Amino acid sequence: MSGPVSENSLSDYLEHLPGTTFRKLYQQPSTTLAIFRRMLPHIAKTIVMAILYAPTPWSLSDLDLWIKPSATREKDQAIAILRSLHIIQPQSVTLTANFRSSLRLALEGGGDHNSFGVLSTHPIPSEVNHSFLDKYARKKWDDILHYVVSATGLTGMGQGSSGPNKTVKELLVVGRLVDRSVHGDLKITHIGFSFLLQESNAQVWALLLLWLQAVDEAHTSGTATDMDSVDMLSFFFMLASLEFGRAYSIDALAESRRNMLPFLIDFGLIYIPPNDTSQFFPTRLATTLTSNESALRSVSAGFSAVGNAAGDDLDKCTIILETNFRMYAYVYSPLQIAVLALFADLKYRFKGLVSGHLTRKSIKQAVSHGITSDQIVSYLSTHAHEQMYQNAAANNKPVLPPVVIDQIRLWQLDTERIATRDGYLFKDFDEYKEYKAVADFADNIGVCAWRNDKKGIFFATKIEQIKDFMKSQKKTERS
């Protein structure tokens, strides 16, 4: 799977996997539980739990009786997601065998699968506690972010930092977050800009998926590697199921997974004590991989936000935005200041305070690097000063000045005379009835980007579920 980091989401990656891969993944209860927790909307989870212990299979008509007519669209979207993840059978509401058995094991316990890790019996080093693991993971992750931000030319590497490990640097280059010139100079790409504005959980998954992609491409090209992307993905889900602060046995891991540990150390997902290499500790970056965090977070404080840990004052960034487009940011971190400089024209910098303006030039420059107006607005809203929230609540007004928000979006529209989008065009149906059924289905599952009922054509962003629906329609007509 290739494409920008913003497109390399876990859901997109999973939806492109074949059914045979899912059968392997669902052999592990930890993987099954992780996908159930993270990937499914509420109504899909409810459907799964309803049929998990059902004595007889459900039919689609049974489900229609169970769901309110007003929720038909949500039901169709949930069924489409369940089928794309190979959780239910293509033409029925029956759980696939591996998913059903593994989810039952995850909920009931038992078995000797060791899918949720094996606790270490060795004594825990005295220096290892929650605070130690947080600082360790923060240092590892901030080294990666400093390396990306240094490519903007607005700031150098953090003090006392040599950057991430060489393998991580190469991955950032291969993933097109940064470009390296023939002279060795770094230049950030539009993908790198978008990466910096993502919340920490999404950033971690972006790099992990780039790693999976690199392994897949190595297999395709015939390059020797002892790693398998399916086993790697299953191991990621296992790490997400572990308990933060507990020690787990390395000896209980398969050799292929032990070979992955040095890379996970580079990402800051695990810690191995130098005096006892038979045990490892998952950090918050690992244990929150399947959390539901989705709000935009700051670069430096992203780790604290994902881990629900209180950050230091040096990591905080609070912004006051005025109607005259002037911006005041209370911030110490060079990472935070570099991110502000991506879309604002910074004029003055004092200790703990920077000020500047949002201008047409600064916003258009940000858009040219792949940052959207919605990302900028979300960032400003997430980091708005407490006084702005209090003033908005007292006067029953929006937190951010509407005139500023509207103008940011208008400046982006100035650069978007023509927009492109990847997808599939459906046309030349045998009859209008067939077109209407397929187009309505695509619309209901949320993949129809444009349709013209007069001409009988529509454009969809995804095709897998639509193909299954068209096959089922043809079978129904034949019968």
One Martini backbone bead per residue (centre of mass of N, CA, C, O) as a GRO file, in nm:
protein
  479
    1MET     BB    1   0.095   0.036   0.024
    2SER     BB    2   0.036   0.362  -0.093
    3GLY     BB    3   0.103   0.693   0.015
    4PRO     BB    4   0.012   0.909   0.212
    5VAL     BB    5  -0.014   0.936   0.542
    6SER     BB    6  -0.316   1.023   0.549
    7GLU     BB    7  -0.385   0.739   0.397
    8ASN     BB    8  -0.229   0.552   0.623
    9SER     BB    9  -0.455   0.405   0.756
   10LEU     BB   10  -0.570   0.137   0.916
   11SER     BB   11  -0.836   0.100   0.761
   12ASP     BB   12  -0.715   0.102   0.475
   13TYR     BB   13  -0.523  -0.132   0.511
   14LEU     BB   14  -0.733  -0.353   0.589
   15GLU     BB   15  -0.925  -0.327   0.333
   16HIS     BB   16  -0.674  -0.444   0.139
   17LEU     BB   17  -0.698  -0.713   0.255
   18PRO     BB   18  -0.721  -1.034   0.237
   19GLY     BB   19  -0.893  -1.302   0.361
   20THR     BB   20  -0.644  -1.477   0.442
   21THR     BB   21  -0.527  -1.269   0.640
   22PHE     BB   22  -0.766  -1.260   0.838
   23ARG     BB   23  -0.754  -1.555   0.923
   24LYS     BB   24  -0.481  -1.517   1.063
   25LEU     BB   25  -0.546  -1.282   1.255
   26TYR     BB   26  -0.806  -1.438   1.394
   27GLN     BB   27  -0.626  -1.645   1.565
   28GLN     BB   28  -0.599  -1.392   1.752
   29PRO     BB   29  -0.748  -1.251   2.022
   30SER     BB   30  -0.605  -0.974   2.031
   31THR     BB   31  -0.675  -0.889   1.741
   32THR     BB   32  -0.980  -0.915   1.757
   33LEU     BB   33  -1.022  -0.713   1.992
   34ALA     BB   34  -0.887  -0.466   1.860
   35ILE     BB   35  -1.075  -0.441   1.613
   36PHE     BB   36  -1.335  -0.421   1.776
   37ARG     BB   37  -1.254  -0.158   1.934
   38ARG     BB   38  -1.141   0.037   1.689
   39MET     BB   39  -1.303  -0.027   1.393
   40LEU     BB   40  -1.590  -0.009   1.527
   41PRO     BB   41  -1.887   0.090   1.546
   42HIS     BB   42  -2.141   0.074   1.761
   43ILE     BB   43  -2.345  -0.089   1.583
   44ALA     BB   44  -2.141  -0.313   1.508
   45LYS     BB   45  -2.090  -0.414   1.795
   46THR     BB   46  -2.385  -0.488   1.853
   47ILE     BB   47  -2.411  -0.703   1.633
   48VAL     BB   48  -2.185  -0.889   1.727
   49MET     BB   49  -2.297  -0.943   2.018
   50ALA     BB   50  -2.574  -1.062   1.921
   51ILE     BB   51  -2.428  -1.310   1.737
   52LEU     BB   52  -2.208  -1.459   1.908
   53TYR     BB   53  -2.446  -1.644   2.086
   54ALA     BB   54  -2.616  -1.742   1.868
   55PRO     BB   55  -2.773  -2.041   1.783
   56THR     BB   56  -2.859  -1.892   1.517
   57PRO     BB   57  -2.860  -1.759   1.226
   58TRP     BB   58  -2.874  -1.461   1.069
   59SER     BB   59  -3.067  -1.244   0.887
   60LEU     BB   60  -3.137  -0.959   0.720
   61SER     BB   61  -3.437  -0.952   0.810
   62ASP     BB   62  -3.379  -0.967   1.113
   63LEU     BB   63  -3.219  -0.700   1.125
   64ASP     BB   64  -3.447  -0.514   1.021
   65LEU     BB   65  -3.631  -0.567   1.275
   66TRP     BB   66  -3.410  -0.456   1.489
   67ILE     BB   67  -3.395  -0.199   1.320
   68LYS     BB   68  -3.452   0.109   1.271
   69PRO     BB   69  -3.551   0.289   1.001
   70SER     BB   70  -3.374   0.551   1.078
   71ALA     BB   71  -3.100   0.338   1.076
   72THR     BB   72  -3.026   0.227   0.789
   73ARG     BB   73  -2.763   0.368   0.716
   74GLU     BB   74  -2.597   0.272   0.961
   75LYS     BB   75  -2.637  -0.029   0.902
   76ASP     BB   76  -2.502  -0.039   0.620
   77GLN     BB   77  -2.227   0.062   0.717
   78ALA     BB   78  -2.173  -0.164   0.922
   79ILE     BB   79  -2.188  -0.403   0.722
   80ALA     BB   80  -1.961  -0.303   0.536
   81ILE     BB   81  -1.737  -0.314   0.749
   82LEU     BB   82  -1.767  -0.614   0.831
   83ARG     BB   83  -1.701  -0.718   0.541
   84SER     BB   84  -1.424  -0.575   0.490
   85LEU     BB   85  -1.313  -0.734   0.766
   86HIS     BB   86  -1.421  -1.030   0.777
   87ILE     BB   87  -1.653  -1.083   1.010
   88ILE     BB   88  -1.863  -1.147   0.794
   89GLN     BB   89  -2.046  -1.283   0.575
   90PRO     BB   90  -2.126  -1.179   0.261
   91GLN     BB   91  -2.460  -1.305   0.268
   92SER     BB   92  -2.461  -1.250   0.588
   93VAL     BB   93  -2.512  -1.266   0.964
   94THR     BB   94  -2.217  -1.423   0.999
   95LEU     BB   95  -1.961  -1.522   1.163
   96THR     BB   96  -1.657  -1.591   1.140
   97ALA     BB   97  -1.488  -1.842   1.277
   98ASN     BB   98  -1.230  -1.705   1.391
   99PHE     BB   99  -1.364  -1.460   1.519
  100ARG     BB  100  -1.557  -1.602   1.711
  101SER     BB  101  -1.351  -1.773   1.876
  102SER     BB  102  -1.156  -1.538   1.960
  103LEU     BB  103  -1.360  -1.353   2.102
  104ARG     BB  104  -1.443  -1.557   2.314
  105LEU     BB  105  -1.161  -1.589   2.437
  106ALA     BB  106  -1.121  -1.289   2.515
  107LEU     BB  107  -1.381  -1.279   2.707
  108GLU     BB  108  -1.338  -1.565   2.876
  109GLY     BB  109  -1.084  -1.708   2.840
  110GLY     BB  110  -0.827  -1.909   2.803
  111GLY     BB  111  -0.592  -2.100   2.703
  112ASP     BB  112  -0.251  -2.126   2.514
  113HIS     BB  113  -0.184  -1.862   2.321
  114ASN     BB  114  -0.046  -1.592   2.436
  115SER     BB  115  -0.183  -1.321   2.312
  116PHE     BB  116  -0.134  -1.136   2.597
  117GLY     BB  117   0.107  -1.239   2.704
  118VAL     BB  118   0.398  -1.291   2.927
  119LEU     BB  119   0.486  -1.273   3.231
  120SER     BB  120   0.741  -1.182   3.422
  121THR     BB  121   0.956  -1.330   3.687
  122HIS     BB  122   1.129  -1.100   3.707
  123PRO     BB  123   1.264  -0.846   3.844
  124ILE     BB  124   1.207  -0.512   3.880
  125PRO     BB  125   1.350  -0.240   3.825
  126SER     BB  126   1.364   0.037   4.026
  127GLU     BB  127   1.355   0.264   3.786
  128VAL     BB  128   1.089   0.128   3.687
  129ASN     BB  129   0.820   0.337   3.586
  130HIS     BB  130   0.589   0.542   3.469
  131SER     BB  131   0.774   0.791   3.448
  132PHE     BB  132   1.008   0.657   3.302
  133LEU     BB  133   0.849   0.559   3.048
  134ASP     BB  134   0.751   0.838   2.960
  135LYS     BB  135   1.031   0.969   2.917
  136TYR     BB  136   1.138   0.763   2.718
  137ALA     BB  137   0.917   0.792   2.498
  138ARG     BB  138   0.939   1.094   2.459
  139LYS     BB  139   1.230   1.098   2.359
  140LYS     BB  140   1.195   0.917   2.112
  141TRP     BB  141   0.964   1.080   1.972
  142ASP     BB  142   1.097   1.365   1.970
  143ASP     BB  143   1.329   1.284   1.784
  144ILE     BB  144   1.149   1.241   1.538
  145LEU     BB  145   1.013   1.522   1.531
  146HIS     BB  146   1.272   1.690   1.518
  147TYR     BB  147   1.365   1.576   1.247
  148VAL     BB  148   1.124   1.684   1.083
  149VAL     BB  149   1.134   1.985   1.173
  150SER     BB  150   1.431   2.043   1.076
  151ALA     BB  151   1.334   2.038   0.764
  152THR     BB  152   1.214   2.341   0.767
  153GLY     BB  153   1.446   2.550   0.889
  154LEU     BB  154   1.329   2.664   1.183
  155THR     BB  155   1.485   2.420   1.323
  156GLY     BB  156   1.663   2.224   1.512
  157MET     BB  157   1.775   2.011   1.699
  158GLY     BB  158   1.758   1.904   1.988
  159GLN     BB  159   1.887   1.914   2.279
  160GLY     BB  160   2.091   1.634   2.294
  161SER     BB  161   2.024   1.546   1.990
  162SER     BB  162   2.067   1.291   1.716
  163GLY     BB  163   1.825   1.148   1.675
  164PRO     BB  164   1.727   0.893   1.528
  165ASN     BB  165   1.760   0.614   1.401
  166LYS     BB  166   1.858   0.513   1.094
  167THR     BB  167   1.602   0.344   1.026
  168VAL     BB  168   1.403   0.578   1.074
  169LYS     BB  169   1.516   0.777   0.870
  170GLU     BB  170   1.470   0.595   0.623
  171LEU     BB  171   1.162   0.575   0.661
  172LEU     BB  172   1.104   0.880   0.624
  173VAL     BB  173   1.208   0.882   0.331
  174VAL     BB  174   1.037   0.653   0.207
  175GLY     BB  175   0.762   0.804   0.317
  176ARG     BB  176   0.795   1.119   0.237
  177LEU     BB  177   0.850   1.328   0.478
  178VAL     BB  178   1.145   1.339   0.366
  179ASP     BB  179   1.411   1.495   0.190
  180ARG     BB  180   1.723   1.399   0.030
  181SER     BB  181   1.989   1.525  -0.081
  182VAL     BB  182   2.297   1.488  -0.229
  183HIS     BB  183   2.414   1.664   0.031
  184GLY     BB  184   2.210   1.579   0.288
  185ASP     BB  185   1.975   1.754   0.286
  186LEU     BB  186   1.678   1.860   0.437
  187LYS     BB  187   1.323   1.822   0.328
  188ILE     BB  188   1.012   1.892   0.367
  189THR     BB  189   0.701   1.768   0.309
  190HIS     BB  190   0.363   1.759   0.281
  191ILE     BB  191   0.349   1.499   0.446
  192GLY     BB  192   0.508   1.605   0.691
  193PHE     BB  193   0.313   1.828   0.769
  194SER     BB  194   0.069   1.643   0.821
  195PHE     BB  195   0.209   1.472   1.037
  196LEU     BB  196   0.251   1.703   1.253
  197LEU     BB  197  -0.084   1.746   1.278
  198GLN     BB  198  -0.108   1.492   1.411
  199GLU     BB  199  -0.180   1.269   1.624
  200SER     BB  200   0.007   1.043   1.789
  201ASN     BB  201  -0.139   0.782   1.712
  202ALA     BB  202  -0.128   0.835   1.402
  203GLN     BB  203   0.179   0.855   1.380
  204VAL     BB  204   0.249   0.570   1.467
  205TRP     BB  205   0.083   0.423   1.247
  206ALA     BB  206   0.226   0.546   1.005
  207LEU     BB  207   0.504   0.411   1.063
  208LEU     BB  208   0.410   0.116   1.084
  209LEU     BB  209   0.294   0.105   0.791
  210LEU     BB  210   0.560   0.167   0.652
  211TRP     BB  211   0.695  -0.089   0.754
  212LEU     BB  212   0.501  -0.290   0.625
  213GLN     BB  213   0.548  -0.193   0.336
  214ALA     BB  214   0.853  -0.257   0.325
  215VAL     BB  215   0.818  -0.563   0.365
  216ASP     BB  216   0.636  -0.619   0.120
  217GLU     BB  217   0.840  -0.509  -0.092
  218ALA     BB  218   1.064  -0.711  -0.025
  219HIS     BB  219   0.904  -0.963  -0.110
  220THR     BB  220   0.842  -0.873  -0.403
  221SER     BB  221   1.163  -0.832  -0.477
  222GLY     BB  222   1.325  -1.074  -0.308
  223THR     BB  223   1.410  -0.981  -0.041
  224ALA     BB  224   1.562  -1.061   0.239
  225THR     BB  225   1.335  -1.164   0.512
  226ASP     BB  226   1.215  -1.240   0.859
  227MET     BB  227   0.948  -1.088   0.793
  228ASP     BB  228   0.589  -1.056   0.861
  229SER     BB  229   0.317  -0.857   0.824
  230VAL     BB  230   0.106  -1.024   0.978
  231ASP     BB  231   0.273  -1.071   1.237
  232MET     BB  232   0.324  -0.775   1.294
  233LEU     BB  233   0.030  -0.681   1.327
  234SER     BB  234  -0.033  -0.878   1.557
  235PHE     BB  235   0.182  -0.759   1.751
  236PHE     BB  236   0.066  -0.478   1.776
  237PHE     BB  237  -0.201  -0.571   1.905
  238MET     BB  238  -0.071  -0.702   2.149
  239LEU     BB  239   0.059  -0.446   2.269
  240ALA     BB  240  -0.222  -0.301   2.312
  241SER     BB  241  -0.309  -0.530   2.542
  242LEU     BB  242  -0.118  -0.435   2.736
  243GLU     BB  243   0.025  -0.341   3.044
  244PHE     BB  244   0.115  -0.069   3.192
  245GLY     BB  245   0.423  -0.144   3.374
  246ARG     BB  246   0.465  -0.425   3.276
  247ALA     BB  247   0.634  -0.733   3.259
  248TYR     BB  248   0.766  -0.916   2.976
  249SER     BB  249   0.842  -1.196   2.803
  250ILE     BB  250   1.079  -1.278   2.557
  251ASP     BB  251   1.095  -1.595   2.551
  252ALA     BB  252   0.779  -1.623   2.461
  253LEU     BB  253   0.870  -1.536   2.193
  254ALA     BB  254   0.909  -1.541   1.883
  255GLU     BB  255   1.167  -1.491   1.675
  256SER     BB  256   1.031  -1.281   1.487
  257ARG     BB  257   0.958  -1.092   1.732
  258ARG     BB  258   1.240  -1.049   1.848
  259ASN     BB  259   1.342  -0.901   1.583
  260MET     BB  260   1.147  -0.642   1.636
  261LEU     BB  261   1.244  -0.492   1.898
  262PRO     BB  262   1.456  -0.281   1.797
  263PHE     BB  263   1.244  -0.112   1.639
  264LEU     BB  264   1.054  -0.052   1.884
  265ILE     BB  265   1.267   0.107   2.036
  266ASP     BB  266   1.301   0.337   1.825
  267PHE     BB  267   0.986   0.423   1.869
  268GLY     BB  268   0.906   0.380   2.190
  269LEU     BB  269   0.723   0.112   2.263
  270ILE     BB  270   0.977  -0.010   2.413
  271TYR     BB  271   1.148  -0.152   2.709
  272ILE     BB  272   1.490  -0.260   2.779
  273PRO     BB  273   1.683  -0.365   3.008
  274PRO     BB  274   2.029  -0.381   3.016
  275ASN     BB  275   2.033  -0.604   3.273
  276ASP     BB  276   1.750  -0.737   3.131
  277THR     BB  277   1.685  -0.914   2.823
  278SER     BB  278   1.409  -1.093   2.919
  279GLN     BB  279   1.253  -0.811   2.926
  280PHE     BB  280   0.955  -0.603   2.872
  281PHE     BB  281   0.815  -0.263   2.822
  282PRO     BB  282   0.534  -0.104   2.764
  283THR     BB  283   0.425   0.182   2.640
  284ARG     BB  284   0.192   0.415   2.567
  285LEU     BB  285   0.230   0.394   2.259
  286ALA     BB  286   0.132   0.091   2.270
  287THR     BB  287  -0.131   0.080   2.468
  288THR     BB  288  -0.277   0.314   2.257
  289LEU     BB  289  -0.327   0.195   1.965
  290THR     BB  290  -0.654   0.117   2.042
  291SER     BB  291  -0.754   0.380   2.085
  292ASN     BB  292  -1.001   0.664   2.052
  293GLU     BB  293  -0.810   0.871   1.968
  294SER     BB  294  -0.870   1.186   1.745
  295ALA     BB  295  -0.764   1.440   1.831
  296LEU     BB  296  -0.596   1.714   1.782
  297ARG     BB  297  -0.250   1.750   1.841
  298SER     BB  298   0.033   1.829   1.952
  299VAL     BB  299   0.346   1.748   1.905
  300SER     BB  300   0.474   1.751   2.198
  301ALA     BB  301   0.180   1.673   2.348
  302GLY     BB  302   0.077   1.408   2.218
  303PHE     BB  303   0.170   1.194   2.418
  304SER     BB  304   0.012   1.298   2.665
  305ALA     BB  305  -0.269   1.279   2.541
  306VAL     BB  306  -0.276   0.973   2.482
  307GLY     BB  307  -0.186   0.903   2.794
  308ASN     BB  308  -0.325   1.099   3.001
  309ALA     BB  309  -0.095   1.296   3.072
  310ALA     BB  310   0.073   1.528   3.240
  311GLY     BB  311   0.216   1.802   3.133
  312ASP     BB  312   0.439   2.020   3.088
  313ASP     BB  313   0.476   2.356   3.050
  314LEU     BB  314   0.674   2.319   2.801
  315ASP     BB  315   0.430   2.165   2.624
  316LYS     BB  316   0.254   2.396   2.611
  317CYS     BB  317  -0.032   2.542   2.410
  318THR     BB  318  -0.168   2.870   2.398
  319ILE     BB  319  -0.433   3.051   2.222
  320ILE     BB  320  -0.482   3.385   2.091
  321LEU     BB  321  -0.754   3.505   1.885
  322GLU     BB  322  -0.819   3.765   1.674
  323THR     BB  323  -1.011   3.955   1.448
  324ASN     BB  324  -0.720   4.074   1.323
  325PHE     BB  325  -0.527   3.799   1.310
  326ARG     BB  326  -0.405   3.796   1.577
  327MET     BB  327  -0.141   3.609   1.755
  328TYR     BB  328  -0.116   3.433   2.075
  329ALA     BB  329   0.152   3.228   2.218
  330TYR     BB  330   0.192   3.004   2.487
  331VAL     BB  331   0.535   2.907   2.450
  332TYR     BB  332   0.844   2.693   2.448
  333SER     BB  333   0.851   2.493   2.230
  334PRO     BB  334   1.008   2.442   1.930
  335LEU     BB  335   0.798   2.259   1.805
  336GLN     BB  336   0.554   2.444   1.836
  337ILE     BB  337   0.672   2.688   1.684
  338ALA     BB  338   0.713   2.540   1.414
  339VAL     BB  339   0.412   2.481   1.368
  340LEU     BB  340   0.313   2.776   1.366
  341ALA     BB  341   0.503   2.853   1.116
  342LEU     BB  342   0.336   2.698   0.897
  343PHE     BB  343   0.065   2.928   0.924
  344ALA     BB  344   0.237   3.169   1.046
  345ASP     BB  345   0.341   3.509   1.104
  346LEU     BB  346   0.613   3.554   1.288
  347LYS     BB  347   0.739   3.836   1.484
  348TYR     BB  348   0.754   3.752   1.797
  349ARG     BB  349   0.996   3.654   2.066
  350PHE     BB  350   0.955   3.520   2.382
  351LYS     BB  351   0.935   3.409   2.694
  352GLY     BB  352   0.656   3.211   2.642
  353LEU     BB  353   0.619   3.401   2.368
  354VAL     BB  354   0.425   3.440   2.067
  355SER     BB  355   0.379   3.650   1.771
  356GLY     BB  356   0.123   3.712   1.511
  357HIS     BB  357  -0.004   3.631   1.180
  358LEU     BB  358  -0.274   3.575   0.970
  359THR     BB  359  -0.215   3.517   0.630
  360ARG     BB  360  -0.238   3.469   0.306
  361LYS     BB  361   0.053   3.365   0.269
  362SER     BB  362   0.066   3.157   0.507
  363ILE     BB  363  -0.177   2.983   0.419
  364LYS     BB  364  -0.086   2.918   0.126
  365GLN     BB  365   0.176   2.782   0.213
  366ALA     BB  366   0.041   2.556   0.375
  367VAL     BB  367  -0.130   2.442   0.140
  368SER     BB  368   0.118   2.373  -0.045
  369HIS     BB  369   0.202   2.147   0.193
  370GLY     BB  370  -0.098   2.003   0.273
  371ILE     BB  371  -0.251   2.200   0.446
  372THR     BB  372  -0.553   2.247   0.588
  373SER     BB  373  -0.798   2.443   0.709
  374ASP     BB  374  -0.910   2.234   0.910
  375GLN     BB  375  -0.643   2.184   1.058
  376ILE     BB  376  -0.602   2.472   1.157
  377VAL     BB  377  -0.868   2.504   1.311
  378SER     BB  378  -0.827   2.261   1.499
  379TYR     BB  379  -0.570   2.360   1.628
  380LEU     BB  380  -0.679   2.627   1.743
  381SER     BB  381  -0.907   2.498   1.910
  382THR     BB  382  -0.736   2.301   2.086
  383HIS     BB  383  -0.534   2.569   2.175
  384ALA     BB  384  -0.718   2.738   2.317
  385HIS     BB  385  -0.770   2.953   2.545
  386GLU     BB  386  -0.947   2.960   2.832
  387GLN     BB  387  -1.068   3.247   2.785
  388MET     BB  388  -1.211   3.179   2.519
  389TYR     BB  389  -1.408   2.975   2.642
  390GLN     BB  390  -1.535   3.163   2.853
  391ASN     BB  391  -1.633   3.383   2.654
  392ALA     BB  392  -1.811   3.194   2.480
  393ALA     BB  393  -2.001   3.100   2.711
  394ALA     BB  394  -2.098   3.386   2.810
  395ASN     BB  395  -2.185   3.483   2.489
  396ASN     BB  396  -2.268   3.260   2.291
  397LYS     BB  397  -1.994   3.182   2.127
  398PRO     BB  398  -1.747   3.117   1.950
  399VAL     BB  399  -1.422   3.058   2.006
  400LEU     BB  400  -1.369   3.141   1.721
  401PRO     BB  401  -1.355   3.371   1.490
  402PRO     BB  402  -1.549   3.362   1.212
  403VAL     BB  403  -1.389   3.556   1.025
  404VAL     BB  404  -1.128   3.388   1.033
  405ILE     BB  405  -1.229   3.113   0.943
  406ASP     BB  406  -1.346   3.198   0.670
  407GLN     BB  407  -1.079   3.314   0.555
  408ILE     BB  408  -0.912   3.057   0.560
  409ARG     BB  409  -1.097   2.904   0.358
  410LEU     BB  410  -1.075   3.112   0.126
  411TRP     BB  411  -0.770   3.088   0.085
  412GLN     BB  412  -0.784   2.796  -0.004
  413LEU     BB  413  -0.981   2.829  -0.249
  414ASP     BB  414  -0.776   2.993  -0.423
  415THR     BB  415  -0.602   2.703  -0.468
  416GLU     BB  416  -0.893   2.537  -0.565
  417ARG     BB  417  -1.002   2.507  -0.869
  418ILE     BB  418  -0.883   2.207  -0.871
  419ALA     BB  419  -0.990   1.874  -0.783
  420THR     BB  420  -0.867   1.560  -0.681
  421ARG     BB  421  -0.984   1.203  -0.701
  422ASP     BB  422  -0.987   0.889  -0.606
  423GLY     BB  423  -1.158   0.626  -0.807
  424TYR     BB  424  -1.493   0.520  -0.931
  425LEU     BB  425  -1.669   0.470  -1.238
  426PHE     BB  426  -2.020   0.435  -1.293
  427LYS     BB  427  -2.160   0.276  -1.590
  428ASP     BB  428  -2.357   0.122  -1.816
  429PHE     BB  429  -2.633   0.026  -1.745
  430ASP     BB  430  -2.894  -0.172  -1.830
  431GLU     BB  431  -3.066  -0.023  -1.601
  432TYR     BB  432  -3.200   0.200  -1.383
  433LYS     BB  433  -3.257   0.010  -1.145
  434GLU     BB  434  -2.965  -0.081  -1.108
  435TYR     BB  435  -2.840   0.193  -1.059
  436LYS     BB  436  -3.010   0.277  -0.812
  437ALA     BB  437  -2.924   0.048  -0.619
  438VAL     BB  438  -2.615   0.098  -0.626
  439ALA     BB  439  -2.610   0.401  -0.555
  440ASP     BB  440  -2.763   0.378  -0.286
  441PHE     BB  441  -2.560   0.193  -0.151
  442ALA     BB  442  -2.312   0.383  -0.172
  443ASP     BB  443  -2.451   0.609  -0.011
  444ASN     BB  444  -2.509   0.449   0.257
  445ILE     BB  445  -2.184   0.372   0.300
  446GLY     BB  446  -2.012   0.644   0.213
  447VAL     BB  447  -1.876   0.626  -0.116
  448CYS     BB  448  -2.038   0.854  -0.253
  449ALA     BB  449  -1.927   1.151  -0.424
  450TRP     BB  450  -2.102   1.117  -0.702
  451ARG     BB  451  -2.414   1.197  -0.889
  452ASN     BB  452  -2.623   1.109  -1.195
  453ASP     BB  453  -2.945   1.023  -1.259
  454LYS     BB  454  -2.986   1.102  -1.559
  455LYS     BB  455  -2.715   0.937  -1.663
  456GLY     BB  456  -2.631   0.690  -1.478
  457ILE     BB  457  -2.395   0.804  -1.276
  458PHE     BB  458  -2.107   0.728  -1.056
  459PHE     BB  459  -1.885   0.814  -0.775
  460ALA     BB  460  -1.634   0.616  -0.604
  461THR     BB  461  -1.392   0.546  -0.348
  462LYS     BB  462  -1.506   0.249  -0.334
  463ILE     BB  463  -1.547  -0.119  -0.440
  464GLU     BB  464  -1.581  -0.379  -0.273
  465GLN     BB  465  -1.881  -0.362  -0.167
  466ILE     BB  466  -2.011  -0.318  -0.446
  467LYS     BB  467  -1.935  -0.588  -0.571
  468ASP     BB  468  -2.089  -0.763  -0.366
  469PHE     BB  469  -2.368  -0.640  -0.424
  470MET     BB  470  -2.385  -0.710  -0.730
  471LYS     BB  471  -2.363  -1.015  -0.691
  472SER     BB  472  -2.616  -1.047  -0.513
  473GLN     BB  473  -2.817  -0.936  -0.723
  474LYS     BB  474  -2.768  -1.153  -0.940
  475LYS     BB  475  -2.848  -1.398  -0.767
  476THR     BB  476  -3.137  -1.305  -0.713
  477GLU     BB  477  -3.232  -1.297  -1.013
  478ARG     BB  478  -3.179  -1.601  -1.076
  479SER     BB  479  -3.370  -1.708  -0.833
   0.00000   0.00000   0.00000
